Amino acid sequence: GPANLASGSGGIKLQLTPDAHFNLEASTGSGDIHVNFPGAPQQGDNSRHHLTAPINGGGPPLEIRTGSGDVQIDSH
């Protein structure tokens, strides 16, 4: 189902199964966004601070926001 993750000051790191599918909306005020899924874009909206993308064909929304810190999503 839908998920929201937020941090005011600090990074967020997720490890998901390679077959996870979701619609990602990630943003950071001062950090980078790294998505390590095959075929996933590394940047969106011409910015390293905001990325909206369907992952593995899309699915439930996954919203990640941090004020300062990196967002990293890995498949394992």
Buried (B, 14 or more C-beta within 10 A) or exposed (E): EEEEEEBEEEBBEBEBEEEBBBBBBBBBEEBBBBBBBEEBBEBBEEEBBBBEBEBBEEBEEBBBBBBEBBBBBEBE
